């Protein structure tokens, strides 16, 4: 019996080996032989650059990286987005509503990383506030309702790792007289933006991130106010309170900025599966001119094996 088993093994061994060999996956025979560019309009009427690649050979599966941001083969293992800078901007209007002499230097722009977020005098005074007023253009005293853009100021240096940042408009009104009166300050279009290689994203805005108001001194209703369209800072208007100085603070919510954000790998477009017929051309629409490193990944696969080739072509679109 033992001899029979050995005999059968000797007969079947080469056949099994041949079967194993037949299951090996061959390397795809695949090439990208060229491309052409055509100017077209998309369905919305926007101009696009239509690039048609010519392909030779075949593979079970073909994937395509266009070379655009988020579709870049070099980031197939993962992409970390770094913060380039953070900028702040707003527009302002300074106006004298009553009296004949306008108070000067009532408004300043300040920032803190150790403010507790509590809107009381103890917390506000205990915090260390950095004066950043000089980074912005502020409205001169005007008789109109025209607003002056502040310009875009880099505030990246104000952030400290692991700490929230608070930005505030500080408005101080010393004792007033009938002639010497406070100026009304209005701020609009507040915008805090993070700049990365992927573009700009908004961290805070006047419409979406209301200021938190704090008042110190005799309080009169209807003076300083905040809305989704503008911030208004103004002193008391009653002569009974002229002798008392006041402070008004408009403080932002806590602002956190992450230096690096892992957004995962760039993904390719799947342009052919195993059940699809072979393709000899592939067309992709680029939205703007530039030089792109287009990459085709061609794979032959079984349930247990995959063999792939990577073909790269530089695409120049003028």
C-alpha positions as CSV (number, residue, x, y, z in Angstrom):
1,X,0.0,0.0,0.0
2,X,2.8,2.3,0.9
3,X,4.3,1.7,-2.6
4,X,1.0,2.7,-4.2
5,X,0.9,6.0,-2.4
6,X,4.5,6.8,-3.3
7,X,3.7,5.9,-6.9
8,X,0.6,8.2,-7.0
9,X,2.6,11.0,-5.4
10,X,5.3,10.7,-8.1
11,X,2.6,10.8,-10.8
12,X,0.6,13.8,-9.4
13,X,3.5,15.9,-8.1
14,X,4.5,17.4,-11.4
15,X,0.8,18.0,-12.2
16,X,0.3,19.9,-8.9
17,X,3.4,21.9,-9.4
18,X,2.2,22.8,-12.9
19,X,-1.1,23.9,-11.4
20,X,0.6,26.1,-8.9
21,X,2.7,27.7,-11.6
22,X,-0.4,28.3,-13.7
23,X,-1.8,30.3,-10.8
24,X,1.1,32.7,-10.8
25,X,0.2,36.3,-11.8
26,X,2.0,37.7,-14.7
27,X,3.3,41.3,-14.8
28,X,0.9,43.6,-16.8
29,X,2.1,44.6,-20.2
30,X,1.0,48.2,-20.2
31,X,2.4,51.5,-21.4
32,X,1.3,55.2,-21.6
33,X,2.4,56.2,-25.1
34,X,1.3,59.9,-25.2
35,X,-1.4,62.5,-24.7
36,X,-3.2,65.3,-26.4
37,X,-4.8,68.5,-24.9
38,X,-8.1,70.1,-26.1
39,X,-9.8,73.2,-24.8
40,X,-13.4,72.6,-23.9
41,X,-16.3,73.8,-21.8
42,X,-17.8,71.8,-19.0
43,X,-21.6,71.4,-18.5
44,X,-21.7,74.7,-16.6
45,X,-19.9,76.6,-19.3
46,X,-16.5,76.8,-17.5
47,X,-13.3,76.4,-19.6
48,X,-11.5,73.1,-19.0
49,X,-8.4,71.4,-20.4
50,X,-9.4,68.0,-21.7
51,X,-6.4,65.6,-21.8
52,X,-6.7,62.3,-23.7
53,X,-4.0,59.7,-22.9
54,X,-3.2,56.9,-25.3
55,X,-2.6,53.5,-23.7
56,X,-1.0,50.3,-25.0
57,X,-1.4,46.9,-23.5
58,X,-3.9,45.7,-20.8
59,X,-4.2,44.9,-17.1
60,X,-7.0,43.6,-14.8
61,X,-7.2,46.8,-12.9
62,X,-6.0,50.3,-13.9
63,X,-6.0,53.3,-11.5
64,X,-5.1,56.9,-12.4
65,X,-3.6,59.7,-10.3
66,X,-4.0,63.1,-12.1
67,X,-1.2,64.8,-10.2
68,X,-3.5,67.4,-8.8
69,X,-3.7,68.2,-5.1
70,X,-5.4,65.3,-3.3
71,X,-4.9,63.1,-6.4
72,X,-1.1,62.9,-6.2
73,X,0.7,59.5,-6.4
74,X,3.5,60.9,-4.1
75,X,1.0,61.2,-1.3
76,X,-0.5,57.7,-1.7
77,X,0.6,56.7,1.8
78,X,-0.8,59.8,3.4
79,X,-0.8,63.6,3.4
80,X,-0.1,66.0,6.2
81,X,-1.4,69.5,5.7
82,X,0.8,72.2,7.3
83,X,-0.3,75.6,8.4
84,X,1.6,78.3,6.5
85,X,0.2,81.3,8.4
86,X,-3.0,82.7,10.0
87,X,-4.2,86.1,9.0
88,X,-6.7,88.6,10.4
89,X,-8.6,91.4,8.8
90,X,-11.6,93.7,9.4
91,X,-12.9,97.1,8.4
92,X,-13.5,100.0,10.8
93,X,-15.3,103.4,11.0
94,X,-14.6,106.1,13.7
95,X,-17.2,108.8,14.1
96,X,-18.0,111.6,16.6
97,X,-21.7,111.5,17.3
98,X,-21.9,114.4,19.9
99,X,-19.7,117.0,21.4
100,X,-17.1,119.1,19.7
101,X,-13.8,117.4,20.6
102,X,-13.1,113.8,19.9
103,X,-11.2,111.6,22.3
104,X,-8.1,110.0,20.7
105,X,-6.7,106.5,20.9
106,X,-9.7,104.8,22.5
107,X,-9.5,101.6,20.5
108,X,-6.8,99.0,20.5
109,X,-6.5,95.4,19.2
110,X,-5.0,92.9,21.7
111,X,-4.4,89.2,22.0
112,X,-3.8,86.7,24.9
113,X,-3.0,83.1,25.3
114,X,-3.6,83.0,29.1
115,X,-7.0,84.5,29.3
116,X,-9.4,82.1,31.1
117,X,-12.4,83.0,29.0
118,X,-14.4,84.4,31.9
119,X,-16.0,87.7,31.3
120,X,-15.3,89.5,34.5
121,X,-12.8,92.1,35.6
122,X,-10.6,89.7,37.6
123,X,-10.1,87.4,34.6
124,X,-9.7,90.2,32.0
125,X,-7.1,92.2,34.1
126,X,-5.2,89.0,35.1
127,X,-4.5,88.0,31.5
128,X,-1.5,89.1,29.6
129,X,-2.6,91.0,26.5
130,X,-0.3,91.7,23.6
131,X,-1.1,94.9,21.7
132,X,-1.3,94.3,18.0
133,X,-3.0,97.5,17.0
134,X,0.0,98.5,14.9
135,X,-0.5,95.6,12.5
136,X,-3.8,97.1,11.2
137,X,-5.0,100.3,9.4
138,X,-7.6,101.9,11.6
139,X,-10.2,104.4,10.4
140,X,-9.4,108.1,11.0
141,X,-12.1,110.3,12.5
142,X,-14.7,110.7,9.7
143,X,-18.1,112.3,9.3
144,X,-19.3,109.6,6.9
145,X,-20.3,106.0,7.2
146,X,-17.4,104.8,5.0
147,X,-15.4,101.9,6.4
148,X,-11.6,101.5,6.0
149,X,-10.2,98.0,5.4
150,X,-7.6,97.1,7.9
151,X,-5.4,95.1,5.5
152,X,-4.5,91.5,6.1
153,X,-2.2,91.0,9.1
154,X,-0.2,87.9,9.9
155,X,-1.0,86.8,13.4
156,X,0.7,83.4,13.3
157,X,3.3,84.4,15.9
158,X,0.6,84.9,18.5
159,X,-0.3,81.2,18.7
160,X,1.3,79.0,21.3
161,X,1.2,75.2,21.0
162,X,-1.4,73.7,23.2
163,X,-2.9,77.0,24.2
164,X,-6.0,78.8,23.0
165,X,-5.7,82.3,21.6
166,X,-8.1,85.1,22.4
167,X,-8.3,88.2,20.2
168,X,-10.1,91.3,21.5
169,X,-11.0,94.9,20.7
170,X,-10.4,97.0,23.8
171,X,-12.2,100.3,24.0
172,X,-11.4,102.8,26.8
173,X,-13.4,105.9,27.6
174,X,-11.8,108.3,30.0
175,X,-13.9,110.9,31.9
176,X,-15.9,113.0,29.4
177,X,-17.2,116.6,29.3
178,X,-20.0,118.2,27.4
179,X,-17.4,119.2,24.7
180,X,-14.9,116.3,25.0
181,X,-16.8,113.2,24.0
182,X,-16.1,109.5,23.1
183,X,-15.9,108.4,19.5
184,X,-18.1,105.6,18.2
185,X,-16.2,102.7,16.7
186,X,-17.8,100.2,14.3
187,X,-16.0,97.1,13.0
188,X,-17.3,94.9,10.1
189,X,-16.0,92.1,7.9
190,X,-13.9,90.5,10.7
191,X,-12.1,87.4,9.2
192,X,-9.5,85.1,10.7
193,X,-8.2,82.6,8.1
194,X,-5.7,79.7,8.1
195,X,-3.5,79.4,5.0
196,X,-2.3,76.0,3.9
197,X,-1.1,74.3,0.7
198,X,-4.7,73.4,0.1
199,X,-5.8,77.0,0.2
200,X,-7.6,79.2,2.8
201,X,-10.1,78.1,5.4
202,X,-12.0,80.4,7.8
203,X,-11.4,80.0,11.5
204,X,-13.6,82.9,12.6
205,X,-15.8,85.6,11.1
206,X,-18.2,88.4,12.1
207,X,-21.2,86.5,10.8
208,X,-20.4,83.1,12.3
209,X,-18.3,83.9,15.4
210,X,-19.9,86.6,17.6
211,X,-17.8,88.6,19.9
212,X,-18.3,88.3,23.7
213,X,-18.9,91.7,25.3
214,X,-17.6,92.8,28.7
215,X,-18.2,96.2,30.2
216,X,-16.5,97.9,33.2
217,X,-17.9,101.0,34.9
218,X,-21.4,102.6,35.0
219,X,-23.6,100.8,32.5
220,X,-26.0,102.4,30.1
221,X,-28.1,100.1,27.9
222,X,-28.0,100.5,24.1
223,X,-24.4,101.5,23.9
224,X,-21.9,98.8,22.8
225,X,-23.5,96.0,20.8
226,X,-22.6,93.1,18.6
227,X,-24.4,91.4,15.7
228,X,-23.7,89.1,12.8
229,X,-23.0,92.2,10.6
230,X,-21.0,94.5,12.8
231,X,-19.5,95.3,16.2
232,X,-20.3,98.7,17.8
233,X,-18.2,100.2,20.7
234,X,-19.2,103.5,22.3
235,X,-19.0,105.2,25.7
236,X,-21.8,106.4,27.9
237,X,-24.0,109.1,26.7
238,X,-25.6,110.4,30.0
239,X,-24.0,113.5,31.6
240,X,-24.6,111.9,35.0
241,X,-21.9,109.3,34.1
242,X,-19.4,111.5,32.3
243,X,-17.0,111.6,35.3
244,X,-16.6,107.8,35.4
245,X,-14.2,106.1,33.1
246,X,-15.4,102.9,31.4
247,X,-13.9,100.0,29.4
248,X,-15.6,97.9,26.8
249,X,-14.1,94.7,25.6
250,X,-15.2,92.6,22.6
251,X,-13.4,89.2,23.1
252,X,-13.4,86.4,20.6
253,X,-14.1,82.8,21.6
254,X,-11.0,80.6,22.1
255,X,-9.2,80.0,18.8
256,X,-7.2,76.8,18.3
257,X,-5.0,76.2,15.3
258,X,-3.4,72.8,14.6
259,X,0.0,73.1,12.9
260,X,-0.2,69.8,11.1
261,X,-3.4,68.0,10.0
262,X,-3.2,64.4,8.8
263,X,-5.9,64.1,6.1
264,X,-5.0,60.6,5.0
265,X,-3.8,59.3,1.6
266,X,-4.5,60.8,-1.8
267,X,-6.8,58.6,-3.8
268,X,-6.7,57.6,-7.4
269,X,-9.5,57.4,-10.0
270,X,-10.5,53.8,-10.8
271,X,-10.6,53.7,-14.6
272,X,-10.8,49.9,-15.3
273,X,-11.8,46.8,-13.4
274,X,-11.3,43.1,-14.1
275,X,-14.7,42.8,-15.8
276,X,-14.2,45.8,-18.1
277,X,-12.9,45.4,-21.7
278,X,-9.4,46.7,-22.5
279,X,-9.1,50.5,-23.0
280,X,-6.8,52.2,-25.4
281,X,-7.5,55.8,-24.4
282,X,-8.5,57.6,-21.2
283,X,-9.7,61.3,-21.0
284,X,-9.4,63.4,-17.9
285,X,-10.4,67.1,-17.5
286,X,-8.0,69.4,-15.8
287,X,-9.5,72.7,-14.5
288,X,-6.4,74.9,-15.0
289,X,-3.1,75.0,-16.8
290,X,0.1,73.7,-15.2
291,X,2.5,70.9,-15.2
292,X,1.2,67.6,-13.7
293,X,2.8,64.3,-13.0
294,X,0.1,61.8,-14.1
295,X,0.5,58.3,-12.9
296,X,-1.2,55.1,-14.1
297,X,-1.1,52.0,-11.8
298,X,-1.8,48.8,-13.8
299,X,-2.4,45.6,-11.8
300,X,-3.0,41.9,-12.5
301,X,-4.6,40.2,-9.6
302,X,-6.0,36.9,-8.2
303,X,-7.5,36.2,-4.8
304,X,-4.1,35.9,-3.3
305,X,-1.7,37.7,-5.6
306,X,-1.2,41.1,-7.2
307,X,1.5,42.3,-9.6
308,X,1.5,45.9,-10.7
309,X,3.5,48.3,-12.8
310,X,3.5,52.1,-12.4
311,X,3.7,54.3,-15.5
312,X,4.4,58.1,-15.2
313,X,4.0,60.8,-17.7
314,X,4.5,64.6,-17.3
315,X,1.6,66.5,-18.6
316,X,2.2,70.2,-19.6
317,X,-1.0,72.2,-20.1
318,X,-0.7,75.8,-21.3
